Amino acid sequence: MTIAPLVPWPVLAVVAVATAATAVLRWRRRRAHGAVVRSTAMVALVLVIALDPAVGGGHVDARASNLDVLFMVDTTGSVAAQDYDGDQPRLVGVRADVLDIANQLAGARFAMITFDSVARLDLPWTTDYGALSASTDVMRQERTYNSLGSRLDVGLDMAESTLRRAKQADSGRRQLVFFFSDGEQTNPLEARSFRRLRGAVAGGAVFGYGTAVGGPMMRYTSAGYDFDTYIMDYQSGQPAISHIDEDNLRRVATQLGVRYRHRTAPGGLQGVVSDVAASADSNVFDPRPGARRLYWIPALGIVALALWQIVAVVGELDDVRRMTRRAA
């Protein structure tokens, strides 16, 4: 049998000691001994569940691949422009596509860089899909007042160092880069070429979001989204409109040696990812020893004790009613 506590041992010990002390005090005060036994037993069974007992049995197939997948996400203010899949913010599409790719490349190792005025490694290399999903959920555009304009190469240096560290750790892995942006370049400094990554990148894609018509961008502050308030074009006095720049995005794709895809609605990525997934060295390892969780046994005990408690309470209520009738 194995034990893998769901909470730290000190917490379990404190709860156990407190429960035992309370039971002894209640017993000595000659309170209803049945109630003492039931409540103490229920807490004891909860503690058993918290230990997560298990016995060996069965097997688990462990899947892994030799892929390192780096997501580079443009989080400048224009990622909130409302021209994706109708009038949804572009960020909605970015989130959906990141998780769609990750699902199709199960077993790979993932990392995520977001960039606006600065670049951030939001997620270091991990095989934990839950961590990637959480990082994607909390991804937001940069605060409006912090913006220094859009430049597509802000995350370039961090991407290069992130890929290099992964390659040094395991030179046999293949590295993919997926780049998400609307392609706008509003900073006067010219973007550097992504060709410097080409030798390290075995595949991937550049995804473009937005439309030629464009869409307004919600303002984002330290307090969150300022709904119904948009980033303004102070020359016209009207909400600023962000437009996709597909020329810039195609240029980045050419420099990386990958394909460019315009994204206007969720789904439809199977064809983009399938070639990469098919060429990856994905393996199902020999069956590994599994474990059968036993938490359901004490859980049944808790249900039985709860039913016992309900029956006892109903009996006590009947006694009170009879005594009330006699007194009347």
C-alpha positions in Angstrom: 0.0 0.0 0.0 1.1 3.6 -0.7 0.3 6.8 1.1 0.4 10.2 -0.7 -1.1 12.8 1.6 -3.2 15.5 -0.1 -2.3 18.0 2.6 0.9 18.4 4.6 1.6 15.9 7.4 1.7 18.6 10.1 -1.8 19.7 9.3 -3.1 16.1 9.5 -1.3 15.6 12.8 -2.8 18.8 14.3 -6.3 17.8 13.1 -5.9 14.3 14.5 -4.7 15.5 17.9 -7.5 18.2 18.2 -10.1 15.6 17.2 -8.9 13.1 19.8 -8.7 15.7 22.6 -12.2 17.0 21.8 -13.6 13.4 21.8 -12.1 12.7 25.2 -13.5 15.9 26.7 -17.0 15.3 25.4 -16.9 11.7 26.6 -15.9 12.7 30.1 -18.7 15.3 30.3 -21.1 12.4 29.7 -22.6 13.9 26.6 -24.4 11.6 24.2 -21.7 8.9 23.6 -23.2 7.8 20.3 -22.8 11.4 18.9 -19.2 11.5 20.1 -18.4 8.2 18.4 -20.1 9.2 15.1 -18.5 12.7 14.8 -15.0 11.4 15.8 -15.3 8.5 13.4 -16.3 10.8 10.5 -13.3 13.1 11.1 -11.0 10.0 11.3 -12.4 8.8 8.0 -11.8 12.2 6.4 -8.2 12.0 7.6 -7.9 8.6 6.0 -9.2 10.0 2.7 -6.6 12.9 3.0 -3.9 10.3 3.1 -4.9 9.1 -0.3 -4.2 5.4 0.3 -3.7 3.2 -2.7 -2.6 -0.4 -3.6 -0.7 -1.5 -6.6 -2.6 -2.8 -9.6 -3.3 -2.1 -13.2 -1.0 -0.1 -15.5 -0.7 3.4 -17.0 0.5 4.1 -20.5 2.8 7.1 -20.4 3.0 9.1 -23.7 5.8 11.5 -24.5 7.3 13.1 -27.6 10.6 14.7 -28.5 8.9 18.1 -29.2 9.6 21.4 -27.5 6.8 23.8 -28.4 7.3 27.5 -27.8 4.3 29.8 -27.9 5.1 33.5 -28.6 2.0 35.7 -27.9 1.7 39.4 -28.8 -0.1 41.0 -25.8 0.0 44.6 -26.9 -3.3 46.6 -26.7 -4.4 45.5 -30.1 -4.9 41.9 -29.0 -8.1 43.2 -27.4 -9.4 44.6 -30.7 -12.9 43.3 -31.3 -12.9 41.8 -34.8 -12.3 38.1 -34.1 -15.2 35.7 -34.9 -17.5 38.6 -35.2 -16.9 41.1 -32.5 -14.9 39.1 -30.0 -11.5 40.2 -28.8 -8.6 38.7 -30.7 -7.3 37.3 -27.4 -10.2 34.9 -27.3 -8.9 33.3 -30.5 -5.3 33.2 -29.3 -6.3 31.4 -26.1 -8.4 28.9 -28.0 -5.6 28.2 -30.6 -2.9 27.8 -28.0 -4.9 25.1 -26.1 -6.0 23.5 -29.4 -2.4 23.0 -30.5 -1.3 21.8 -27.0 -4.1 19.2 -27.1 -3.0 17.9 -30.5 0.6 17.7 -29.4 0.0 15.8 -26.2 3.2 14.6 -24.6 5.3 17.6 -25.8 7.0 20.1 -23.6 5.6 23.6 -23.7 6.8 27.1 -22.9 5.1 30.5 -23.4 6.5 33.9 -24.0 4.3 37.0 -24.0 5.5 40.3 -25.3 4.3 43.9 -25.5 6.6 46.7 -24.3 8.7 44.0 -22.6 9.0 40.2 -23.0 8.1 37.7 -20.2 8.6 34.0 -19.9 5.2 33.3 -18.5 5.6 29.6 -18.6 9.0 27.8 -18.4 9.4 24.4 -20.1 6.8 22.0 -18.8 4.8 18.9 -19.8 2.0 20.0 -17.5 -1.0 20.9 -19.6 -2.8 22.3 -16.5 0.0 24.8 -16.0 -0.2 25.9 -19.7 -4.0 26.2 -19.5 -3.8 28.3 -16.3 -1.2 30.6 -17.9 -3.4 31.0 -21.0 -6.5 31.8 -18.9 -4.7 34.6 -17.0 -3.1 36.1 -20.2 -4.2 39.7 -20.7 -3.3 42.6 -22.9 -0.7 45.1 -21.4 -2.0 48.0 -19.4 -3.0 50.8 -21.7 -0.9 53.5 -20.0 2.2 51.3 -20.1 2.2 50.9 -23.9 5.3 52.1 -25.8 3.8 50.9 -29.2 3.9 47.6 -31.0 7.2 45.9 -32.1 7.1 42.3 -33.3 10.7 41.5 -32.3 10.4 42.3 -28.5 10.3 38.6 -27.6 13.1 37.6 -30.0 16.0 37.6 -27.6 14.0 35.7 -24.9 12.8 33.2 -27.5 16.4 32.5 -28.7 17.7 32.0 -25.1 14.7 29.8 -24.2 15.2 27.5 -27.2 18.9 27.4 -26.7 18.6 26.3 -23.0 16.2 23.6 -24.0 18.5 22.3 -26.7 21.5 22.3 -24.4 19.5 20.2 -21.9 18.5 17.6 -24.6 20.0 18.0 -28.1 17.7 15.2 -29.5 14.5 17.2 -29.2 12.8 19.0 -32.1 11.8 22.6 -31.4 8.6 24.3 -32.8 7.6 27.9 -32.6 4.0 29.2 -32.9 3.8 33.0 -33.2 0.5 34.8 -32.4 0.0 38.4 -33.4 -2.0 40.9 -35.6 1.3 42.1 -37.2 0.9 45.7 -36.3 4.2 47.6 -36.0 3.6 51.0 -34.4 6.9 51.5 -32.7 9.3 53.6 -34.9 12.2 51.2 -34.4 12.4 48.6 -37.2 11.8 45.0 -36.1 14.8 42.7 -36.3 14.7 39.6 -38.4 13.5 36.3 -37.0 15.9 34.5 -39.3 18.3 34.0 -36.4 15.9 31.4 -35.0 15.5 29.5 -38.2 18.4 27.1 -37.6 16.8 26.1 -34.2 13.2 25.8 -35.4 12.0 22.5 -36.9 8.5 23.8 -37.6 5.6 25.7 -36.3 3.4 28.5 -37.7 2.6 32.2 -37.6 -1.0 33.0 -36.8 -2.5 36.3 -37.7 -5.6 37.8 -35.9 -7.8 40.7 -37.0 -9.3 42.0 -40.2 -8.6 44.6 -42.7 -11.6 46.6 -41.5 -10.3 46.4 -38.0 -11.8 46.8 -34.6 -11.8 49.0 -31.5 -9.7 48.1 -28.5 -10.9 48.0 -24.9 -8.9 50.0 -22.4 -7.1 47.9 -19.8 -5.9 49.4 -16.5 -4.6 48.1 -13.2 -8.2 47.6 -12.1 -8.9 45.4 -15.2 -10.9 46.0 -18.3 -12.7 49.4 -18.5 -15.8 48.0 -20.2 -17.4 50.2 -22.9 -14.3 52.5 -22.8 -11.9 52.2 -25.7 -8.4 53.3 -26.4 -8.8 56.6 -28.2 -7.3 58.1 -31.3 -6.7 61.6 -29.9 -6.3 63.2 -33.4 -9.8 62.2 -34.5 -11.4 62.0 -31.0 -12.8 58.6 -31.9 -11.9 55.1 -30.7 -8.6 53.9 -32.3 -9.0 51.1 -34.8 -6.5 48.2 -35.0 -6.0 46.5 -38.4 -4.2 43.3 -39.2 -0.9 43.7 -41.0 -0.5 40.4 -42.9 2.6 41.6 -44.8 4.5 41.8 -41.5 3.2 38.4 -40.4 4.1 36.7 -43.7 7.6 38.2 -43.4 8.0 36.7 -39.9 6.8 33.3 -41.2 9.3 33.5 -44.1 12.1 34.3 -41.8 11.2 31.4 -39.5 10.7 29.0 -42.4 7.1 28.2 -41.3 3.6 28.7 -42.7 1.4 31.7 -42.1 -2.3 31.3 -41.3 -5.0 33.9 -40.9 -7.2 33.1 -38.0 -10.8 34.4 -37.9 -12.6 31.7 -35.8 -11.8 28.8 -33.5 -11.0 25.3 -34.8 -9.6 24.1 -38.1 -6.0 23.6 -36.9 -5.8 19.9 -37.5 -4.2 20.4 -40.9 -1.7 22.8 -39.5 -0.6 20.6 -36.6 -1.0 17.2 -38.1 2.1 17.2 -40.2 4.2 18.3 -37.3 2.6 15.7 -35.0 3.1 12.9 -37.5 6.8 13.6 -37.8 7.4 13.7 -34.1 8.9 10.8 -32.3 5.8 10.1 -30.1 6.0 6.8 -28.2 3.8 4.9 -25.8 6.2 3.5 -23.3 5.9 0.0 -21.8 3.0 -0.2 -19.3 4.0 1.3 -16.0 2.7 0.1 -12.6 -0.5 1.9 -11.7 -2.4 2.2 -8.5 -5.9 1.6 -7.3 -7.2 4.5 -5.1 -9.0 3.3 -1.9 -10.5 6.6 -0.9 -14.0 5.3 -1.8 -13.9 2.8 1.2 -13.7 5.5 3.9 -16.1 7.6 1.8 -18.7 4.9 2.1 -18.0 4.8 5.9 -18.7 8.6 6.1 -22.0 8.1 4.2 -23.0 5.3 6.6 -22.2 7.4 9.7 -24.1 10.4 8.2 -27.2 8.2 7.8 -26.8 6.9 11.3 -26.6 10.5 12.5 -29.8 11.4 10.6 -31.6 8.5 12.2 -30.4 9.5 15.7 -31.5 13.1 15.2 -34.9 12.0 14.0 -35.3 9.8 17.0 -34.3 12.7 19.3 -36.8 14.9 17.7 -39.5 12.3 18.2 -38.6 12.1 21.9 -38.8 15.9 22.2 -42.3 15.9 20.6 -43.5 13.1 23.0 -42.2 15.0 26.0 -43.9 18.2 24.8 -47.2 16.4 24.4 -47.0 14.9 27.9 -46.2 18.3 29.4 -49.2 19.8 27.6 
